[in-house]
């Protein structure tokens, strides 16, 4: 039996993939303007951002919401590698 596809835009998207899409779309400066956390503005890197976001639920929620907005505007981001 096949399950219907998930309507959750975050389904199957890793935090690293989500962050890469946001950096590609906005750049680090643009991302830091939208989500005010130091790991985006002070010596930003994927590794340090992942570490912070995995431990900080409120920041992760903001980043996920920003990603959802991008995906809803540009659905091609979801399947892009």
C-alpha positions as CSV (number, residue, x, y, z in Angstrom):
1,X,0.0,0.0,0.0
2,X,1.4,3.4,-1.0
3,X,1.1,6.3,1.5
4,X,0.1,9.7,0.0
5,X,2.9,12.1,-0.4
6,X,3.6,14.4,2.6
7,X,2.2,17.9,2.5
8,X,4.9,19.0,4.9
9,X,7.4,21.2,3.0
10,X,10.2,20.1,5.4
11,X,9.6,16.4,4.9
12,X,12.8,14.7,3.7
13,X,14.8,18.0,3.8
14,X,17.8,17.9,6.0
15,X,18.8,20.9,8.1
16,X,22.0,21.1,6.1
17,X,20.1,21.1,2.7
18,X,17.7,23.7,4.0
19,X,20.6,26.0,5.1
20,X,22.4,25.5,1.8
21,X,19.3,26.6,-0.1
22,X,19.0,29.7,2.1
23,X,22.6,30.7,1.7
24,X,22.4,30.1,-2.1
25,X,19.2,32.2,-2.2
26,X,20.1,35.1,0.2
27,X,23.8,34.8,0.8
28,X,25.2,35.1,4.4
29,X,24.5,38.8,4.6
30,X,20.9,38.5,3.5
31,X,20.3,35.6,5.8
32,X,21.8,37.5,8.7
33,X,19.4,40.4,8.0
34,X,16.4,38.1,8.0
35,X,17.4,35.9,11.0
36,X,19.4,37.8,13.5
37,X,21.8,35.3,14.9
38,X,25.6,35.7,15.2
39,X,26.5,32.5,13.4
40,X,25.1,34.1,10.2
41,X,26.8,37.4,10.6
42,X,30.1,36.7,12.4
43,X,32.5,34.4,10.5
44,X,29.5,32.4,9.1
45,X,29.9,28.7,8.0
46,X,27.5,25.8,7.4
47,X,29.2,23.8,10.2
48,X,28.9,26.5,12.9
49,X,25.3,27.3,11.8
50,X,24.2,23.7,11.9
51,X,25.7,23.3,15.4
52,X,23.8,26.4,16.7
53,X,20.5,25.6,15.0
54,X,20.5,22.0,16.3
55,X,20.7,23.3,19.8
56,X,18.4,26.4,19.5
57,X,14.8,25.6,18.7
58,X,13.6,29.2,18.3
59,X,16.3,30.0,15.7
60,X,15.8,26.7,13.9
61,X,12.0,27.6,13.6
62,X,12.8,31.0,12.1
63,X,15.2,29.4,9.6
64,X,12.6,26.7,8.7
65,X,9.9,29.3,8.2
66,X,12.1,31.3,5.9
67,X,12.9,28.1,3.9
68,X,9.1,27.3,3.7
69,X,8.5,30.8,2.3
70,X,11.2,30.3,-0.4
71,X,9.8,26.8,-1.3
72,X,6.2,28.1,-1.6
73,X,7.4,30.9,-3.9
74,X,9.9,28.7,-5.9
75,X,8.9,25.0,-5.7
76,X,12.0,24.0,-7.8
77,X,14.2,24.6,-4.7
78,X,12.7,21.5,-3.0
79,X,14.1,19.0,-5.5
80,X,17.2,20.8,-6.5
81,X,20.6,19.3,-5.5
